[in-house]
């Protein structure tokens, strides 16, 4: 299931995009998606930044009354959101600026069905690649994509998991087993105890029963896991 945010201050334009997506879905058969409509940049920003809504794709008009789509995209990027953005506009004049906020594609109105389908093929291929390369965390109705390289370590705190990232701490309500089920496919992650999952690329040193991370944290290895974790760590680097 893909979650797609559509933002345009004209309802008829939103209707057209949804119609094209429906035709595209019929063509692809396997594509499942859900859209959420926004008729202003302000409404979109409230949902994305304040409510932590993270769709798989944002289709965003540039020219809108009130705050422009370009201004909204800049604020979204400053907040740390990395969802793919496809810009819609009646003018090609903003093309270079659009790529300044890492827009994945640029569509000129009126929308052409074949061009729209071509862009969607590219976009969904890109999203699938991102899903394979990123950690996807679903919590409280929101989806967050995290580059695994940015996770230093994870700590279990009762019913929550705290992900210590290179730039922030991210707390999510889930079990350690569920988080490990997401991270274990990435070879750089290992478990040194029931409460900790470490990114071995961020380890500075392993000393007896403790691990020093590159953010300064010192994490102690469970006694019954010392030999196993050290073997896993050295295997990761030297095998």
C-alpha positions as CSV (number, residue, x, y, z in Angstrom):
1,X,0.0,0.0,0.0
2,X,1.3,3.4,-1.1
3,X,0.2,6.6,0.7
4,X,0.1,9.6,-1.7
5,X,-0.5,13.2,-0.7
6,X,-2.0,15.5,-3.3
7,X,-1.8,19.3,-2.8
8,X,-3.4,21.8,-5.2
9,X,-5.7,24.8,-4.4
10,X,-8.0,23.8,-7.2
11,X,-10.4,20.9,-6.5
12,X,-10.7,20.0,-10.2
13,X,-7.0,19.6,-10.5
14,X,-7.0,17.2,-7.5
15,X,-9.9,15.3,-9.2
16,X,-7.9,15.0,-12.4
17,X,-4.8,13.6,-10.6
18,X,-7.0,11.1,-8.8
19,X,-8.6,10.0,-12.0
20,X,-5.2,9.5,-13.7
21,X,-4.0,7.5,-10.7
22,X,-7.1,5.3,-10.9
23,X,-6.4,4.7,-14.6
24,X,-2.8,4.0,-13.8
25,X,-3.8,1.5,-11.1
26,X,-6.1,-0.3,-13.5
27,X,-3.2,-0.5,-15.9
28,X,-0.7,-1.8,-13.3
29,X,-3.1,-4.1,-11.4
30,X,-0.8,-4.7,-8.5
31,X,-0.6,-1.1,-7.4
32,X,-2.5,-0.3,-4.2
33,X,-2.6,3.2,-2.9
34,X,-4.5,5.6,-0.8
35,X,-4.6,9.4,-1.4
36,X,-5.0,12.3,1.0
37,X,-6.0,15.7,-0.5
38,X,-4.9,19.1,0.6
39,X,-6.2,22.4,-0.9
40,X,-3.5,24.6,0.5
41,X,0.2,24.5,1.4
42,X,-0.7,25.5,5.0
43,X,-2.9,22.5,5.5
44,X,-0.3,20.2,4.0
45,X,2.5,21.6,6.3
46,X,0.3,21.2,9.4
47,X,-0.2,17.6,8.6
48,X,3.4,16.8,7.6
49,X,5.4,18.9,10.1
50,X,3.1,19.2,13.1
51,X,1.4,15.8,12.9
52,X,4.4,13.9,11.5
53,X,2.5,12.6,8.4
54,X,4.9,11.0,6.0
55,X,3.4,9.8,2.7
56,X,5.3,7.7,0.2
57,X,4.8,10.4,-2.4
58,X,3.8,14.1,-2.5
59,X,2.3,15.5,-5.7
60,X,2.5,19.3,-5.2
61,X,1.3,22.2,-7.2
62,X,3.8,25.1,-7.2
63,X,1.4,28.1,-7.8
64,X,-1.2,28.3,-5.1
65,X,-2.9,31.1,-3.2
66,X,-1.2,31.7,0.1
67,X,2.0,29.9,0.6
68,X,3.4,28.4,-2.7
69,X,4.2,24.8,-3.2
70,X,7.9,25.7,-3.5
71,X,7.9,27.3,-0.1
72,X,6.1,24.3,1.3
73,X,8.7,22.0,-0.2
74,X,11.5,24.0,1.3
75,X,9.9,23.8,4.8
76,X,9.3,20.1,4.4
77,X,12.9,19.5,3.5
78,X,14.1,21.7,6.4
79,X,12.0,19.5,8.8
80,X,14.0,16.4,7.7
81,X,11.2,14.8,5.6
82,X,12.6,13.0,2.5
83,X,9.5,11.8,0.8
84,X,9.7,12.0,-3.1
85,X,8.1,15.2,-4.5
86,X,6.5,15.5,-7.9
87,X,5.9,19.2,-8.8
88,X,2.9,20.3,-10.9
89,X,2.9,23.7,-12.6
90,X,1.7,25.7,-15.6
91,X,5.2,27.1,-16.1
92,X,8.6,25.5,-16.7
93,X,10.3,28.5,-15.1
94,X,10.7,26.8,-11.7
95,X,12.3,23.7,-13.0
96,X,15.8,24.4,-11.7
97,X,14.5,25.6,-8.3
98,X,12.4,22.4,-8.1
99,X,15.5,20.3,-8.2
100,X,17.0,22.4,-5.4
101,X,14.5,20.8,-3.0
102,X,15.3,17.3,-4.5
103,X,12.1,17.1,-6.5
104,X,12.1,13.7,-8.2
105,X,10.0,14.8,-11.2
106,X,8.3,17.9,-12.7
107,X,5.0,17.8,-14.6
108,X,3.6,20.7,-16.6
109,X,-0.1,21.3,-16.8
110,X,-2.4,20.5,-18.5
111,X,-1.4,16.9,-17.6
112,X,-0.8,14.5,-20.4
113,X,-1.8,10.9,-19.6
114,X,1.2,9.2,-21.2
115,X,3.6,11.6,-19.6
116,X,1.9,11.1,-16.2
117,X,2.2,7.3,-16.6
118,X,5.8,7.6,-17.5
119,X,6.6,9.7,-14.5
120,X,4.6,7.3,-12.2
121,X,6.6,4.4,-13.5
122,X,9.8,6.2,-12.6
123,X,8.5,7.4,-9.2
124,X,7.2,4.1,-8.0
125,X,10.4,2.4,-9.1
126,X,12.3,5.0,-7.1
127,X,10.1,4.5,-4.1
128,X,10.5,0.7,-4.2
129,X,14.3,1.2,-4.3
130,X,14.1,3.5,-1.3
131,X,12.0,1.0,0.6
132,X,14.7,-1.6,0.0
133,X,17.5,0.7,1.1
134,X,15.8,2.5,4.0
135,X,14.4,1.5,7.3
136,X,10.6,2.0,7.2
137,X,9.0,2.7,10.6
138,X,5.2,2.9,10.9
139,X,3.8,4.5,14.0
140,X,0.7,6.4,15.0
141,X,-0.6,6.6,11.5
142,X,2.7,7.9,10.1
143,X,5.4,6.4,8.1
144,X,9.1,7.4,8.5
145,X,11.9,6.4,6.2
146,X,15.3,6.4,7.8
147,X,18.7,5.8,6.2
148,X,20.1,2.9,8.2
149,X,23.5,4.6,8.1
150,X,22.1,7.4,10.3
151,X,21.1,5.0,13.1
152,X,23.8,4.8,15.7
153,X,22.0,2.4,18.0
154,X,18.6,1.5,19.4
155,X,17.6,1.1,23.0
156,X,14.5,-0.6,24.4
157,X,12.6,1.5,27.1
158,X,9.6,-0.5,28.3
159,X,7.0,-0.4,25.5
160,X,9.1,2.0,23.4
161,X,12.2,1.8,21.2
162,X,14.5,4.9,21.1
163,X,16.5,5.2,17.9
164,X,19.6,7.3,18.5
165,X,20.3,8.9,15.1
166,X,23.2,10.9,14.1
167,X,21.1,14.1,14.3
168,X,18.3,13.4,16.8
169,X,16.5,10.8,18.9
170,X,13.4,9.1,17.6
171,X,11.1,7.3,20.0
172,X,8.5,4.9,18.7
173,X,6.0,2.6,20.4
174,X,6.9,-1.0,19.3
175,X,8.6,-4.1,20.7
176,X,12.3,-4.9,20.4
177,X,11.4,-8.0,18.4
178,X,9.5,-5.9,15.9
179,X,12.3,-3.4,15.5
180,X,14.9,-6.2,15.1
181,X,12.6,-7.8,12.5
182,X,13.0,-4.6,10.4
183,X,16.8,-4.1,11.0
184,X,18.1,-7.6,10.8
185,X,18.2,-7.6,7.0
186,X,20.9,-4.9,7.1
187,X,24.2,-6.6,7.9
188,X,25.6,-3.7,9.9
189,X,23.2,-4.2,12.8
190,X,23.9,-6.6,15.7
191,X,22.4,-7.2,19.1
192,X,24.7,-7.0,22.2
193,X,21.8,-7.5,24.7
194,X,18.1,-7.8,24.9
195,X,17.8,-4.0,25.1
196,X,20.3,-2.8,22.5
197,X,20.7,-3.0,18.8
198,X,23.9,-1.5,17.5
199,X,25.1,-0.2,14.1
200,X,28.5,-1.7,13.9
201,X,29.6,1.0,11.5
202,X,29.3,3.5,14.4
203,X,31.4,1.4,16.9
204,X,34.7,3.0,18.0
205,X,35.9,0.1,20.1
206,X,34.8,-3.1,21.8
207,X,36.5,-3.4,25.2
208,X,35.8,-6.5,27.4
209,X,32.1,-6.2,28.2
210,X,31.4,-2.7,26.8
211,X,31.1,-1.0,23.4
212,X,32.0,2.6,22.7
213,X,30.0,4.3,20.0
214,X,31.1,7.3,17.9
215,X,28.5,9.5,19.5
216,X,30.2,9.0,22.9
217,X,27.7,6.5,24.3
218,X,29.0,3.5,26.2
219,X,26.9,0.4,26.0
220,X,27.5,-2.8,28.0
221,X,27.2,-6.2,26.5
222,X,25.2,-8.9,28.3
223,X,27.6,-11.4,29.8
224,X,26.0,-14.3,28.0
225,X,26.4,-12.4,24.7
226,X,30.0,-11.2,24.9
227,X,31.6,-14.0,22.9
228,X,28.8,-14.1,20.4
229,X,28.7,-10.4,19.8
230,X,32.5,-10.0,19.5
231,X,32.5,-12.9,16.9
232,X,29.7,-11.1,15.0
233,X,31.5,-7.8,15.1
234,X,34.9,-9.1,13.9
235,X,33.2,-11.3,11.3
236,X,31.4,-8.2,9.9
237,X,34.6,-6.3,9.5
238,X,37.0,-9.1,8.4
239,X,35.1,-11.8,6.6
